Amino acid sequence: MTIDFKPTTDLQTAIKQRRAARSFRPEPIPDALLEKIFTLALYSPSGYNLQPWRFIAVRDPENRQKLQNCAFNQGQIGQAPIVLICCGDREAGNSDNIEAVIKLGKEHNNITEEYAEALRTMIPPFFENRPSFENLEAWTNRHTMLAVAHLMIVAKGFGVDSCPMEGFIQAQVKEAFNIPENLDICCLLPLGFADKPDKQYGGRFGINQVFFDESYGKPLEI
């Protein structure tokens, strides 16, 4: 029997209630719900639709302990029923991936042969010249975190909590989980059901502190 999970929280509430969980209950997330969350998270945008994100799902308790040992022994990793190692692929701009994206677009009637040729022409020099980033890791991290943000909001909409974590030793994680050289680890993401009490809202800077009008430093009036 297929279980069709429905969101338990509307989008605005999910955004406002999402917190980085400090601890998790041990109960597992149903596989069907994980599949739903992961599928929706993959609607995240990416440059040229190259989708450079790669996720390693760590659920085995021994492997989670191994991962925890690479992450300064932070408890969330051992407590959460699943932890994602969120990576960006620096080879996403190679010809094989470009052709895979073109094939995918054609299957969805979204790419003509003319546009396919344009992609083959535009993408290689973009990665060669890097007009908006200094190194490939900056580009992969940019797009991987877009997907991670989508995933966290989607998960919260279904009542699943998360905790994006950057406290880990990348070399140790890559060695322990056979992660190839061309992948950069952007963050670790435990997923599960937060143990109470929830982390309290820490506040956010106001619009007038982070949004500007036409040029940096000019207050935005809306």
C-alpha positions in Angstrom: 0.0 0.0 0.0 1.3 3.4 -1.0 1.2 6.1 1.7 0.7 9.6 0.3 2.0 11.9 3.0 0.5 15.4 3.2 2.1 18.5 4.6 1.1 19.1 8.2 2.2 22.8 8.2 1.5 25.6 5.7 4.6 27.2 4.0 4.6 30.4 6.0 4.4 28.6 9.3 7.1 26.0 8.3 9.5 28.9 7.4 8.8 30.6 10.7 9.0 27.5 12.8 12.1 25.9 11.3 14.9 25.7 13.8 18.3 24.0 14.0 17.4 21.2 16.3 19.7 20.7 19.2 18.7 17.1 19.9 16.6 14.4 18.3 14.3 11.6 19.3 15.4 8.2 18.0 12.2 7.4 16.1 12.8 6.8 12.4 11.3 8.8 9.5 9.2 6.5 7.4 10.8 5.7 4.0 7.8 7.0 2.1 8.0 10.3 3.9 11.8 10.6 3.2 11.1 9.9 -0.5 8.5 12.6 -0.6 10.8 15.2 1.1 13.8 14.3 -1.1 11.7 14.4 -4.3 10.3 17.9 -3.5 13.7 19.2 -2.4 15.1 18.4 -5.9 12.9 21.1 -7.4 15.6 23.5 -6.1 17.0 25.8 -8.8 20.6 25.6 -10.1 22.6 27.3 -12.8 21.8 25.9 -16.3 19.8 23.2 -14.3 23.1 21.4 -13.8 22.0 20.1 -10.4 25.4 19.7 -8.8 24.2 18.5 -5.4 24.8 15.0 -4.2 23.6 13.6 -0.9 24.8 10.6 1.1 22.2 9.3 3.5 23.7 7.8 6.7 21.3 5.8 8.7 23.2 2.8 10.1 24.0 3.6 13.8 27.6 2.5 13.4 28.1 4.8 10.4 26.4 7.7 12.2 28.8 7.2 15.1 31.7 7.2 12.6 30.4 10.4 11.1 30.0 11.9 14.6 33.6 11.1 15.3 34.5 13.3 12.2 32.3 16.1 13.5 33.7 17.0 16.9 31.4 14.4 18.5 28.3 16.6 18.1 25.3 14.7 19.6 22.8 15.5 16.9 24.6 13.3 14.4 24.3 10.2 16.6 20.8 11.0 17.7 19.0 11.8 14.4 17.7 8.7 12.6 19.3 9.9 9.3 22.1 12.4 8.5 22.8 13.7 5.0 26.3 14.4 3.9 25.5 17.3 1.5 28.1 17.6 -1.3 28.6 19.6 -4.4 30.1 18.1 -7.5 32.8 20.2 -9.2 32.4 18.1 -12.4 28.7 19.2 -12.9 29.9 21.4 -15.8 31.5 18.6 -17.7 30.1 17.4 -21.1 28.5 14.2 -19.7 26.4 16.2 -17.2 25.5 18.8 -19.7 24.3 16.1 -22.1 22.3 14.5 -19.2 20.6 17.8 -18.5 19.8 18.3 -22.2 18.4 14.8 -22.4 16.3 15.4 -19.3 15.0 18.7 -20.8 14.1 17.1 -24.1 12.2 14.3 -22.2 10.1 17.1 -20.6 9.7 19.0 -23.9 11.6 21.9 -22.5 14.7 22.0 -24.6 14.9 22.4 -28.4 18.0 21.3 -30.3 18.8 25.0 -30.9 18.8 25.6 -27.1 20.8 22.4 -26.6 23.5 23.7 -28.9 23.4 27.0 -27.0 24.0 25.2 -23.7 26.9 23.2 -25.2 28.4 26.5 -26.3 27.7 28.7 -23.2 28.5 26.4 -20.2 32.1 25.4 -20.8 33.4 29.0 -21.0 31.3 29.9 -18.0 33.2 27.5 -15.9 36.5 28.4 -17.6 36.2 32.1 -17.0 34.2 32.0 -13.7 32.8 35.5 -13.9 30.8 35.3 -10.7 32.9 33.0 -8.5 36.6 32.5 -7.8 36.7 28.7 -7.5 34.5 25.8 -8.3 33.8 25.0 -4.6 32.2 28.4 -4.2 29.9 27.5 -7.1 29.0 24.0 -5.9 28.4 25.3 -2.3 26.1 28.0 -3.6 23.8 25.6 -5.4 24.0 22.8 -2.9 22.9 25.2 -0.1 19.9 26.2 -2.2 18.9 22.6 -2.3 19.6 22.1 1.4 17.4 25.2 2.2 14.6 23.7 0.1 15.0 20.4 1.8 14.8 21.9 5.3 11.7 23.9 4.6 10.0 20.9 2.8 10.9 18.7 5.8 9.5 21.1 8.3 6.3 21.3 6.3 5.9 17.5 7.0 6.8 17.9 10.6 10.4 16.7 10.2 13.2 18.8 11.9 16.7 19.4 10.7 20.0 20.9 11.8 22.5 22.2 9.1 26.0 21.7 10.5 29.4 23.0 9.3 31.4 21.6 12.2 33.2 18.7 10.7 36.6 17.7 9.3 36.1 17.3 5.6 39.2 15.1 5.0 38.0 12.7 7.6 34.5 12.5 6.3 35.6 12.0 2.8 37.9 9.2 3.8 35.4 7.5 6.0 32.6 7.5 3.4 34.5 7.0 0.2 33.7 10.5 -1.2 35.7 11.3 -4.3 38.0 14.2 -4.7 35.7 16.1 -7.1 33.0 16.4 -4.4 33.1 19.2 -1.8 31.2 18.6 1.5 28.9 21.7 2.0 27.3 20.7 5.3 25.9 17.8 7.3 22.2 17.7 7.8 20.6 15.5 10.5 16.9 14.9 10.0 14.4 13.6 12.5 12.0 14.7 15.2 13.4 17.3 17.6 13.5 16.4 21.2 11.7 19.0 23.4 12.0 21.8 24.3 12.5 23.3 20.9 15.3 25.8 20.3 13.8 29.3 20.8 13.6 31.8 18.0 16.8 33.9 18.0 15.5 36.9 16.1 16.4 38.2 12.7 17.7 41.6 11.5 15.1 43.8 10.1 14.5 44.6 6.4 16.2 48.0 6.9 19.4 46.3 7.9 19.8 43.8 5.1 17.9 45.2 2.1 19.1 48.3 0.3 17.6 50.5 -2.5 19.5 50.6 -5.8 22.9 50.7 -4.2 24.6 49.4 -1.1 23.9 51.5 2.0 20.8 53.3 0.7 17.8 52.5 2.9 15.0 50.6 1.2 11.7 52.2 1.6 8.7 49.9 1.0 
